[in-house]
Amino acid sequence: MQIRHEDLNLLNRDLNNEITSPEDEHEVLWVDTSDKNASFAFVRLTDAHVRKIRSTRWFEGSSVVTHNLQSWLDSSELQSDASTIRGVRSRQSVVVPSFALDRYHPLSQVNRYLTSISSLSSVSVFDIGISHEGRGIKAVQIRNNPTSSDYIWIDGCTHAREWITVATALFIIDTIISENVKQNFLIVPIINVDGYEYTWNTDRLWRKNRRPYTASTFAVSEMPDRCNGVDLNRNYDVNFGGEGGSANPCSFLYEGPTPFSEPEVKAVSELLWKFKNRIKLSISLHSFNQLWACPYAYTKSSSIHYSHHMDVLRDIQNAVYKTNGVKYQIGPLGQSLYVGSGFMMDWIYTKLGVTNSYLCELRDKGVYGFLLPADQIMPTALETWNGISAAIRKLF
Ligand SMILES: [Zn+2]
């Protein structure tokens, strides 16, 4: 549904008052600012919910865009307004010349790229575990500084629909190899392999993994698809089950039955645990919002490293801005975006003891949201890599 942007807060308030179960959840998908007189938010609601709110007063300025979001997306071609791209350029991989870094690729193509780089002497590519549906979760280890035992951790695609995180992670891998960046890296470009595949085949805006937990309110045969899957960034053992997650499998923020219940989270956390004392910098890639964040996510309180974190984030912010003139916000996640429990970033910080644990929400601010057009991949990836390089310069 499309509603006037100024009515969004009203909608949130009305819906939050009415919500008795996560079946009524709504999500803001993206914001359209192309109309000079007004901007519109696109919101995903269930049909039942649309019926329920039809009579509210702010509904006048809104309209139902489609009853079938996926087929609507399939028939629309999104292209950036040229003025929003800034610094556009295309690039083939230097390492694997047939691979275009300026496009989104399905899982099979990403794996083809990773297989190609695995023959290089400083690179090893290995499965860290198997997803619920049986796919390998691949990590890339690059040792460009054999005399050091320190590592930089980067991960992408915890949330399936955040395609820009995959493209950015691949660009970073390609750059580290081709420019022989003298550090050691551990990179998992796609944690949520099942979800990512699902966004290519079935639902472009899918977020969780694909493991079904029976929701007690539905017979299995009648269970809506949204009741499948766990939000992998609510499943870590840090304030598990607290604010900003849901215990209902039908929620898109479902935290799972127990910490580390999901094979994808288990695999990643076991690998991280193995490298516990060697990770000096950790960056989780997400989208969207243009935000570089530090702990905590699970509370609005600041950590004891607040001023150190902000120092690092300011360096990142400046380096990002210098690249294409695009401004990213900085701050503790719980204070800057929303409070969420069971986050990977918080777990790495509090349980692994990695002081420099950050999360980046990539482009944009919501004009395209998760559907960021491919012509913004290169500028986004480059500014993000420049931000990470600034953090490396400060910390190593
Ligand atoms: Zn995310």
Boltz pocket constraint, residues with backbone or C-beta under 6 A from the ligand:
constraints:
  - pocket:
      binder: B
      contacts: [[A, 158], [A, 159], [A, 162], [A, 285], [A, 286], [A, 287]]
      max_distance: 6.0
